[in-house]
Structure formats: C-alpha cells, structure tokens
C-alpha cells in the first residue's frame, strides 16, 4: 500500500507501465527472502512481472463472473 502511494505520480506519468517495474522489484525482493526461489537479474524479473500480470488477468477473467445488467 505504501508503495502504491509513493509511486502514484510516476505511475500516472507512465500510464501504468511503471507497475511492471514495481512488480519486478518485488519479485527480486521475494527471491532474496524465499529459499529455493531465484531470479537472475532485473530483466528476468521484469519478464516475470509481465507474465504474472497476464496470468493474473486471465485468471481474474475466468474466475470472476461477468455482471449482466438487467
């Protein structure tokens, strides 16, 4: 939540593309703390962040029912 507030102006300027950078940094941070989880550089983390965003969007689309207006 704090990261969202601090990076909000930069996210607005980049039209949301800065979120991929934030997610990549979070993946690298997670790899520092989780044993057996390794990210080999920022480019790999950035590609992983894009992949996670795509998978998350697809799962959200599949799992959440669409609202039908009466």
Buried (B, 14 or more C-beta within 10 A) or exposed (E): EEEEEEBEEEBEEEEEEBBBBBBBBBBBEEBEEEEEEEBEEEEBBBBBBEEBEEEEEEEEEEEEEEEEEE
